[in-house]
């Protein structure tokens, strides 16, 4: 399954269907308060599962785009990579997008406890391989609050830059980019998947 140009991501269809059904029943039976709650729920679901088109701010071959909407919480340099930690609230768009042209795969999935520490919590490791530069970018995803809120569209392994590759509802991610990356983001920045540049590899 791959989301393409639907206005609402497929992951939200069930929630919207339930909300619409409750709203209709409440309207038929004149349950005003319940109808109002169902309407608020529908608006929230539409916002959370909105599936916008995104245009990259640059198309350079050495560009690394943000694969997720969120806020940069920390940036740390290790011996092997530059690690960016990004928080993803539920009300940010949840579409995961390819950070550059290349291949993507799910390398590891570890089942643990939701809302727990990173060492024992549930997490999924993704790897992205750049077609032209031959570099590898890893992204570790930590879901929160909702079980199975990560969906991947990996029916094919090769993707275009900014192409949708999955959906992630809420949590945080850690992205490791090469040491020779010139970052274009700072702690506290709001970034957008498939649009905002994380940096350029030199």
N, C-alpha and C positions, 0 to 999 in steps of 0.2 A: 504494500500500500504506500502511495506517495501523495502527499498533499501538493496541489499545484496552485490553482488560482481561486479556490473557494474563498468567499468572503469570511466565512467562519471555519476555523480549523476543525477537522473531522472529530477530534477528541472532544469537542464541545457539543456535538449534536445531541448526545444523550441528555446532558444537563439542560440544554435548551428545550428539548422535547418534554422533559419532566416539568420544567417551569411553565411552559406554555399550556400543558394539560391541566396543571393546578390552577392557573389563571382562568382558563376556560370554565372549569367546573365551578370555581368560586364566583365567576360572573353569572353563570346559569342559576346558581342557588342564592345569589345576592349576599355572599359572604364577603363583605366589604374589606374587613381588615386582612383576611387571608389573601384576597385578590391584590391588595396593596403590597403585601409581602412578596407574593409571587412576581409582581411587576418589578419590584426592586431586585429580586433575584435574577430575573431575566436580563435586566440592564447590566448587572454585575457580570453575568456569564458572557454576554455579548462583548463586554470590555476585555475580559480575561482571555477569550478565545478568538478575538479578532485576528484576521490573517492578512496583514497588509503587504503590499508590494514594497520592496526596498531597492534603492539604487545606490550602489557603492559610491563613496565620495571620491574614489580614485580607482583606476584599473591597472595599476603598475604590476608587473610580474612579481616583484619582491614585496608586495603588500600582504599583510596579515590583517584580515577583517575580524571584528568581534563576531563570534558565532552565536552570541546570546545577548538579549537585552538585560541590563542590570546596572549595578553601581560598583565601581572599583573600590574594594575595601582595603586591599594591601598590595604592595609590590615588593618582592624579595628576590635577591640575586643569590643563586646557589652555584656550586662548582660546575653544574651541567646545563643550567637553564635560568631564565628569568621567569619567576612564578607570579602570576596575577591571580588574586582571589576576588571573585565577583559574586555579589549577592543578587538573587533573582526573586523579588517579591511576587506574590500571586497576581497582582494587578499589572505587572509588566507583561508585554506580549511574550508568549511562550515558545514561538517557533525557533528551533535550532537551525542555523544556516552554515553553509560551508565557508570557512575562512579564506579559502583560495581555491584555484582549480586543482583538482587532484582526487585522491582516493581517501575513503573513510572506512573505518571498521571499529566494531566493538571488541576491544581486546580482552576485557575482563569485567565480570559483574559479581559483586560480593554482597550477599544478603546479610543484613544486620538489623540493628534497632533504629527505627526512624527517630529523629530529633536527639540522637545520641552523639557522643564524641566522634570525631573523624576516624579514630582507630577502630571503633566497633560499630559504627553506623553503616547503613546501606549505601552503596556507592557503585558507580559504573565508570570504567575507564575507556575513553574513546581515543583513537589515534587518527591523525590526518597526515597525509603524505602529499607534498607539493609536486605537481607534475613537472615543472620546469627546474626548480631549484634543488630538488631532491632532499628537502628538509622534512623533519617530522615535528608535529605539534601535538602534545598530549593534553587532554582535558578530562579531569576527574570531576564527576557530577555527584553531589550529595543531595538527594531528595529529602523534603521535609513535609510533615503533616499529612500527606496523602500517599497511600500505598499505590505503587505502580503508576506514578504520575510522569514517568519518562517513556516516550514512545519513539522508536527509531524507524526511519524509512530507508533501510539498507538493502532493498531488493537488488539494487545495482551498486557497485562499489565506486564508480567514478562519477564525480559531480563537477558542475560548473561553479564558479565563484558566486557566493551569496545564495546558492540553491538551497531550498528547504531540505533538511535531512532528518528532522525529528521535531518532537514537541516535549517541552519540559515545563511543568506547572509552577513549582515553587521549590526553592532551596538555594544552594550555593555551588559554585564551580571553582576549580583551580586549573588555570591554563598555563602550561609550560611552553615558552617560546625560546628559540635559540638565543645564545648569549650575544651574538652579533646583530641583535635586533635593536633598532633605534625606536624606542617607545614614543608614542604620540598621545598617551593617556597618563593621567596622574591619579593619585588616591582621591576619592570623592567624586570623580567624573561619572556622569551618566552616559552609558554607551548603548548603541543600538545594533542588533544583529544584522549582518549583511550590509551595513552602512558605515559604521564608525571604524576608523583605522586604529588597530592596536599598535601597529608599528611597521617598519620597513626593515627587511633583512639585507645586510650588506656583507 
